[in-house]
């Protein structure tokens, strides 16, 4: 499970039943039902890839 963006307004995770990848926005009922809220409180959500990158003069932003 990881944040989908630097604002931490969504999480990328797997559906517990189907194991399909979902992006769940903050406030969606799955945030609570799938335990994302508890994982967040416990610090078990990885940073988004743009947050985890380190880099040069642009502060690590990914060009594209």
Secondary structure, 3 states (H helix, E strand, C coil): CEECCCCCCEEEEECCCCCCEEEEECCCHHHHHCCHHHHHHCCCCECCHHHHCCCCCCCCCCCC
